[in-house]
Amino acid sequence: MSFKRQALIMVGNALIGLFTCYLYLYFWIAFSFNGSIISIEALVSLLISLLVFGVFNALVVKEHKKVGWIYALTTYIGTIALFILIFSVS
């Protein structure tokens, strides 16, 4: 896998991970701020983000399926975990 493709996968999935976090928070604040953080609306935002994740990676990860999907998943999950870690500490 070329460096450009690897960088595209990692940067793209990091941005999708941030998009996931902010979309989840937006849906939670907009529809059920006083309720539980796990709501139907917020879970729908996760489904939207997973759809964006799947479509992006289906287009970008072509012939390097196993390695590309490993990079994609670790970058995506790592970005979300880092976001949670940073904002749960402060």
Contact map, one row per residue, 1 for C-alpha under 8 A:
111011000000000000000000000000000000000000000000000000000000000100000000000000000000000000
111111000000000000000000000000000000000000000000000000000000000000000000000000000000000000
111111100000000000000000000000000000000000000000000000000000000000000000000000000000000000
011111110000000000000000000000000000000000000000000000000000000000000000000000000000000000
111111111000000000000000000000000000000000000000000000000001000000000000000000000000000000
111111111100000000000000000000000000000000000000000000000000000000010010000000000000000000
001111111110000000000000000000000000000000000000000000000000000000000000000000000000000000
000111111111000000000000000000000000000000000000000000000000000000000000000000000000000000
000011111111100000000000000000000000000000000000000000001001100000010011000000000000000000
000001111111110000000000000000000000000000000000000000000000000000000011001000000000000000
000000111111111000000000000000000000000000000000000000000000000000000000000000000000000000
000000011111111100000000000000000000000000000000000000000000000000000000000000000000000000
000000001111111110000000000000000000000000000000000010000000000000000001101100000000000000
000000000111111111000000000000000000000000000000000000000000000000000000001100100000000000
000000000011111111100000000000000000000000000000000000000000000000000000000000000000000000
000000000001111111110000000000000000000000000000100110000000000000000000000100000000000000
000000000000111111111000000000000000000000000000000000000000000000000000001110110000000000
000000000000011111111100000000000000000000000000000000000000000000000000000000110010000000
000000000000001111111110000000000000000000000000100000000000000000000000000000000000000000
000000000000000111111111000000000000000000001100100000000000000000000000000000010000000000
000000000000000011111111100000000000000000000000000000000000000000000000000000010010000000
000000000000000001111111110000000000000000000000000000000000000000000000000000000000000000
000000000000000000111111111000000000000000001100000000000000000000000000000000000000000000
000000000000000000011111111100000000000001101100000000000000000000000000000000000000000000
000000000000000000001111111110000000000001000000000000000000000000000000000000000000000000
000000000000000000000111111111000000000000000000000000000000000000000000000000000000000000
000000000000000000000011111111110000000011001000000000000000000000000000000000000000000000
000000000000000000000001111111111000111011000000000000000000000000000000000000000000000000
000000000000000000000000111111111000000000000000000000000000000000000000000000000000000000
000000000000000000000000011111111000000000000000000000000000000000000000000000000000000000
000000000000000000000000001111111000000010000000000000000000000000000000000000000000000000
000000000000000000000000001111111111101010000000000000000000000000000000000000000000000000
000000000000000000000000000111111111100000000000000000000000000000000000000000000000000000
000000000000000000000000000000011111000000000000000000000000000000000000000000000000000000
000000000000000000000000000000011111101000000000000000000000000000000000000000000000000000
000000000000000000000000000000011111111000000000000000000000000000000000000000000000000000
000000000000000000000000000100011011111001000000000000000000000000000000000000000000000000
000000000000000000000000000100000001111101100000000000000000000000000000000000000000000000
000000000000000000000000000100010011111111100000000000000000000000000000000000000000000000
000000000000000000000000000000000000011111110000000000000000000000000000000000000000000000
000000000000000000000000001100110000001111111000000000000000000000000000000000000000000000
000000000000000000000001101100000000111111111100000000000000000000000000000000000000000000
000000000000000000000001000000000000011111111110000000000000000000000000000000000000000000
000000000000000000000000000000000000000111111111000000000000000000000000000000000000000000
000000000000000000010011001000000000000011111111100000000000000000000000000000000000000000
000000000000000000010011000000000000000001111111110000000000000000000000000000000000000000
000000000000000000000000000000000000000000111111111000000000000000000000000000000000000000
000000000000000000000000000000000000000000011111111100000000000000000000000000000000000000
000000000000000100110000000000000000000000001111111110000000000000000000000000000000000000
000000000000000000000000000000000000000000000111111111000000000000000000000000000000000000
000000000000000000000000000000000000000000000011111111100000000000000000000000000000000000
000000000000000100000000000000000000000000000001111111110000000000000000000000000000000000
000000000000100100000000000000000000000000000000111111111000000000000000000000000000000000
000000000000000000000000000000000000000000000000011111111100000000000000000000000000000000
000000000000000000000000000000000000000000000000001111111110000000000000000000000000000000
000000000000000000000000000000000000000000000000000111111111000000000000000000000000000000
000000001000000000000000000000000000000000000000000011111111100000001001000000000000000000
000000000000000000000000000000000000000000000000000001111111110000000000000000000000000000
000000000000000000000000000000000000000000000000000000111111110000000000000000000000000000
000010001000000000000000000000000000000000000000000000011111110000000000000000000000000000
000000001000000000000000000000000000000000000000000000001111111110011000000000000000000000
000000000000000000000000000000000000000000000000000000000111111110000000000000000000000000
000000000000000000000000000000000000000000000000000000000000111110000000000000000000000000
100000000000000000000000000000000000000000000000000000000000111111110000000000000000000000
000000000000000000000000000000000000000000000000000000000000111111111000000000000000000000
000000000000000000000000000000000000000000000000000000000000000111111100000000000000000000
000000000000000000000000000000000000000000000000000000000000000111111110000000000000000000
000001001000000000000000000000000000000000000000000000000000100111111111000000000000000000
000000000000000000000000000000000000000000000000000000001000100011111111100000000000000000
000000000000000000000000000000000000000000000000000000000000000001111111110000000000000000
000001001100000000000000000000000000000000000000000000000000000000111111111000000000000000
000000001100100000000000000000000000000000000000000000001000000000011111111100000000000000
000000000000100000000000000000000000000000000000000000000000000000001111111110000000000000
000000000000000000000000000000000000000000000000000000000000000000000111111111000000000000
000000000100110010000000000000000000000000000000000000000000000000000011111111100000000000
000000000000110110000000000000000000000000000000000000000000000000000001111111110000000000
000000000000000010000000000000000000000000000000000000000000000000000000111111111000000000
000000000000000000000000000000000000000000000000000000000000000000000000011111111100000000
000000000000010011000000000000000000000000000000000000000000000000000000001111111110000000
000000000000000011011000000000000000000000000000000000000000000000000000000111111111000000
000000000000000000000000000000000000000000000000000000000000000000000000000011111111100000
000000000000000000000000000000000000000000000000000000000000000000000000000001111111110000
000000000000000001001000000000000000000000000000000000000000000000000000000000111111111000
000000000000000000000000000000000000000000000000000000000000000000000000000000011111111100
000000000000000000000000000000000000000000000000000000000000000000000000000000001111111110
000000000000000000000000000000000000000000000000000000000000000000000000000000000111111111
000000000000000000000000000000000000000000000000000000000000000000000000000000000011111111
000000000000000000000000000000000000000000000000000000000000000000000000000000000001111111
000000000000000000000000000000000000000000000000000000000000000000000000000000000000111111
000000000000000000000000000000000000000000000000000000000000000000000000000000000000011111
